[in-house]
Amino acid sequence: MGSGAAALAAACRLSDLGAHVILLEKTGHIGGNSAMSGGGIWVPNNALIGSVGIEDNDEDAFAYLRHVIPEEQVPDDMIRTYIHSAPEMIEYLRGIGVAYTPVAHYPDYYPSAPGWRPGGRTMDCAPLDGRTLGEYLYLLREMPPASKAFGRINLSITEASKVQAVAQGWQMIAAKALLQYALDIAGRVKGKRDRRLCMGEALVGRLLLAAQERGIEIRTNAPVKALVSEKGRICGVAVEEEASVRKIASEHGVLVASGGFEADQELRSQSLAKPTRAQWSAGSPGNSGDMIRAGRSIGADTDLMQEAWWAPVVLWGDRPVVLFFENPSPE
């Protein structure tokens, strides 16, 4: 359940292991918050970090994470598992066509923490020609206008960071992106959407291509209403499609990767610091905590419900706008 980066990557991996996979997306668009995000992945000691002139090691990465994550929230062995597995995950993604490269000047968030690095650990997904997605391009959830140049033109993390910092070559980057957008006549006939996909759109787009290559069945407008159990194990889901609810049986299991709860006022009030309003979130409207409730109903535990990826937001009429690039700017 879900169609963000975690769901699509898991679907591809399960398919590679021989499973027949059906991916169910609640809304009419694919990608969830992943498609709306910067698409960056934090991978310490990744295989390409030396290409941007930075050295790293597992112990410094552990020291950094252990310093910034409260010990009562995440145990040591889980942190070490992440540090060891994340580079392997990046190599798997690269192998299925999701190319990532380290960003030289994207520093870790906490410069006073031991093991900090000035860049290289955050990795940027390579842009993608959206035309390769065919009919799926316009099913892909779009990044918010605040994350695009002039509210329309896509830039990668590397490109955007150089333009924002007015670094050497920023004029060429901006001019090339603007020219490419303007010269895509067929795209402009279809609408304002930039068909050069970057950041989260590129991540989800590349995973979609990998899913297509594997013949993975993707169903949109298919909200899961309940987990189906039998003899003490989950054996399927009840899904609503075309105004009727039916059961989909699963021989091997059900994987829940269906997003958060930021669109649900009740769960926000229970878990997050107050005041909190669902109207303040710029996340996917489908993230209403359905599968959190479904999991709890069968006895599953939840944790870290008080955590979020926080950012300042202003309301533009009824639309929340996240101030990504304005946040680090001087007053």
C-alpha positions in Angstrom: 0.0 0.0 0.0 1.3 3.4 -1.0 3.1 4.7 -4.1 6.0 6.8 -2.7 9.7 6.0 -2.9 9.6 3.3 -0.1 6.6 1.6 -1.7 7.9 1.6 -5.2 11.4 0.5 -4.2 10.0 -2.3 -2.1 7.7 -3.4 -5.0 10.7 -3.6 -7.3 12.8 -5.5 -4.8 10.0 -8.0 -4.1 9.5 -8.5 -7.8 13.2 -9.2 -8.2 12.9 -11.8 -5.5 10.2 -13.6 -7.5 7.0 -12.2 -6.0 3.9 -11.1 -8.0 3.3 -7.5 -6.7 0.1 -5.4 -6.7 0.7 -1.8 -5.7 -2.4 0.1 -4.3 -2.5 3.9 -4.2 -5.3 5.6 -2.4 -5.4 8.8 -4.5 -5.5 9.4 -8.3 -1.8 10.4 -8.4 1.3 8.4 -7.8 4.2 9.3 -5.6 2.8 10.8 -2.4 5.1 13.1 -0.4 8.1 11.5 -2.2 7.2 13.0 -5.5 6.6 16.4 -3.8 9.9 16.3 -2.0 13.5 17.2 -2.8 14.1 13.5 -3.4 17.4 13.6 -1.6 18.6 10.6 0.4 21.1 10.9 3.3 23.7 8.1 2.8 26.9 8.3 4.8 30.0 6.7 3.5 28.4 6.2 0.1 30.6 4.8 -2.7 30.7 8.1 -4.6 31.4 10.5 -1.7 35.1 10.7 -2.7 34.1 12.0 -6.1 33.2 15.3 -4.4 36.4 15.5 -2.4 35.0 14.3 0.9 36.2 11.4 3.1 33.8 9.5 5.3 33.6 6.4 7.5 31.0 4.4 9.4 32.2 5.4 12.9 31.9 9.2 12.2 28.5 8.6 10.7 27.5 6.6 13.9 28.9 9.4 16.1 26.8 12.0 14.2 23.6 10.1 14.3 24.0 9.0 17.9 24.5 12.6 18.9 21.4 14.0 17.1 19.0 11.0 17.8 17.8 10.5 21.4 19.0 7.1 22.7 15.5 6.3 24.0 14.1 6.6 20.5 16.5 4.5 18.3 18.9 1.9 19.6 22.5 1.6 18.5 22.1 -1.5 16.5 19.3 0.1 14.4 21.6 3.1 13.6 24.4 0.8 12.6 22.1 -1.3 10.4 21.1 1.9 8.6 24.7 3.0 8.2 25.7 -0.4 6.7 22.6 -0.9 4.6 22.1 2.6 3.1 25.1 2.4 0.7 23.9 -1.1 -0.4 20.4 0.4 -1.0 21.8 3.2 -3.2 23.7 0.7 -5.3 20.6 -1.4 -5.7 18.7 1.7 -6.9 21.5 2.6 -9.3 21.3 -0.9 -10.7 17.5 -0.5 -11.5 18.0 2.9 -13.1 17.6 5.3 -10.2 20.9 7.2 -10.5 22.1 9.1 -7.4 25.2 11.3 -7.0 26.5 13.1 -3.8 25.9 16.8 -3.5 29.3 18.4 -2.6 28.1 21.5 -0.7 24.9 20.2 1.0 26.1 20.0 4.7 24.6 17.8 7.4 22.0 19.7 9.4 23.9 19.8 12.7 27.4 21.3 12.2 28.3 21.2 15.9 27.7 17.4 16.2 30.7 15.0 16.2 31.1 13.2 12.8 29.6 16.1 10.9 30.4 16.5 7.2 30.2 19.6 5.0 28.6 17.7 2.1 28.6 14.5 0.2 26.2 12.5 2.4 23.1 14.0 0.8 22.6 12.4 -2.6 20.7 13.9 -5.5 18.6 11.9 -8.0 19.5 12.5 -11.7 16.9 14.4 -13.7 14.6 12.3 -16.0 12.9 13.1 -19.3 9.2 12.7 -18.3 8.2 11.7 -21.8 9.7 8.2 -21.1 6.9 7.6 -18.6 4.2 7.8 -21.3 0.7 7.9 -19.7 2.1 7.8 -16.2 3.7 11.3 -16.5 0.4 13.0 -15.8 -0.5 10.5 -13.0 2.7 11.5 -11.2 2.1 13.8 -8.3 3.7 17.2 -9.0 6.1 19.1 -6.8 4.7 22.3 -5.3 5.3 25.6 -7.2 7.4 26.9 -4.3 10.0 24.2 -5.2 10.2 25.3 -8.8 12.0 28.2 -10.5 9.3 30.8 -11.4 6.8 28.3 -10.0 7.1 26.1 -13.1 10.7 25.1 -14.0 12.3 22.1 -12.3 15.9 22.1 -11.1 17.8 19.3 -9.4 19.1 19.8 -5.8 22.6 20.4 -7.2 21.4 23.0 -9.7 19.1 24.7 -7.2 21.8 25.0 -4.6 24.1 26.7 -7.1 21.5 29.1 -8.3 20.4 30.0 -4.8 24.0 30.6 -3.7 24.8 32.5 -6.9 27.7 30.1 -7.3 30.0 30.0 -10.3 28.0 29.0 -13.4 24.6 29.7 -11.9 23.6 31.8 -14.9 24.3 29.0 -17.4 22.2 26.6 -15.2 19.3 28.9 -15.1 19.4 29.9 -18.7 19.6 26.2 -19.9 16.6 25.2 -17.7 14.6 28.2 -18.9 15.5 27.5 -22.6 14.7 23.8 -22.3 11.3 24.6 -20.8 10.5 27.2 -23.5 11.5 25.0 -26.4 9.4 22.0 -25.3 6.6 23.1 -27.6 4.7 19.8 -27.3 4.8 20.1 -23.5 3.6 23.7 -23.5 0.7 22.7 -25.7 -0.3 20.1 -23.0 0.1 22.6 -20.2 2.5 24.4 -17.8 4.1 21.2 -16.4 7.8 20.9 -16.9 8.5 17.5 -18.5 12.1 17.6 -17.3 11.6 15.9 -14.0 13.9 16.6 -11.0 14.2 16.0 -7.3 11.2 14.0 -6.0 9.5 13.8 -9.4 12.7 12.3 -10.9 13.0 9.8 -8.0 9.4 8.5 -8.3 9.6 8.7 -12.1 12.6 6.5 -12.3 11.1 4.0 -9.8 8.0 4.0 -11.9 10.0 3.1 -15.0 11.6 0.2 -13.0 8.2 -0.9 -11.9 6.9 -0.9 -15.4 9.9 -2.9 -16.6 9.0 -5.5 -14.0 5.3 -5.6 -15.0 4.2 -4.5 -11.5 0.5 -3.8 -11.4 -0.3 -0.3 -10.1 -3.8 0.7 -9.2 -4.7 4.3 -8.4 -7.9 5.4 -6.6 -7.8 2.2 -4.7 -7.9 3.0 -0.9 -7.4 0.1 1.4 -10.2 0.0 4.0 -8.9 -2.8 6.2 -6.2 -5.5 6.7 -7.7 -9.0 6.4 -6.6 -11.5 8.9 -7.1 -15.3 9.1 -5.8 -17.7 11.8 -3.6 -15.0 13.3 -1.9 -13.8 10.2 -2.5 -11.0 7.7 -3.7 -12.7 4.4 -4.9 -9.7 2.4 -6.6 -6.4 2.2 -10.1 -5.0 1.7 -9.8 -2.4 -1.1 -12.4 0.0 -2.4 -12.5 0.3 -6.2 -15.4 1.7 -8.3 -17.7 2.2 -5.3 -17.4 -1.4 -4.0 -15.2 -3.1 -1.5 -13.5 -6.4 -2.3 -10.8 -8.6 -0.9 -7.4 -9.1 -2.4 -5.8 -12.2 -1.0 -2.0 -12.3 -0.5 0.0 -15.5 -0.3 3.2 -13.9 1.0 2.1 -10.9 3.0 1.1 -7.2 2.9 3.6 -4.4 3.0 2.4 -1.0 4.4 4.2 2.0 3.0 1.4 4.4 2.8 2.6 7.7 4.2 1.8 9.7 7.3 -1.1 11.4 9.0 -0.5 15.1 8.4 -3.9 15.5 6.7 -5.8 14.1 9.7 -6.6 16.6 12.4 -7.4 13.9 15.1 -4.1 12.1 14.7 -2.2 15.4 14.6 -3.9 16.6 17.8 -3.0 13.3 19.5 0.6 13.2 18.5 2.1 16.6 17.5 3.0 19.7 19.5 0.1 22.2 19.7 -1.2 24.2 18.2 -1.4 22.1 15.0 -3.8 22.2 12.1 -4.2 19.9 9.1 -4.6 23.0 6.9 -1.0 23.9 7.6 0.4 20.8 5.8 1.6 21.0 2.2 1.9 17.2 2.1 -0.1 14.7 0.0 -3.9 15.0 0.7 -4.0 11.2 0.9 -1.9 11.1 4.1 -4.8 10.8 6.6 -3.4 7.9 8.7 -5.7 5.2 7.3 -3.1 2.4 7.6 -1.9 3.6 11.0 -5.4 3.1 12.3 -5.7 -0.3 10.4 -2.4 -1.5 12.0 -3.4 -0.4 15.4 -6.7 -2.3 15.0 -4.8 -5.6 14.7 -2.5 -4.8 17.6 0.5 -3.3 15.7 2.7 -0.8 17.6 3.5 2.7 16.4 6.4 4.8 17.4 8.0 8.3 16.7 4.5 9.7 16.1 5.6 13.0 17.5 8.3 13.4 14.8 7.9 15.2 11.5 9.9 16.9 8.8 9.3 20.4 9.9 9.4 23.5 7.8 7.9 27.0 8.0 4.6 27.4 6.1 2.5 30.4 5.1 -1.0 30.3 3.8 -1.5 31.7 0.3 -5.3 31.9 0.3 -6.3 28.4 1.2 -3.1 26.9 -0.1 -0.2 26.2 2.3 3.2 27.2 0.9 6.4 25.7 2.4 9.3 28.1 2.6 12.0 25.7 1.5 14.5 28.1 0.0 13.6 31.1 2.2 14.3 29.2 5.4 18.1 29.5 5.3 18.2 33.0 3.8 19.3 36.0 5.8 16.7 38.4 7.2 
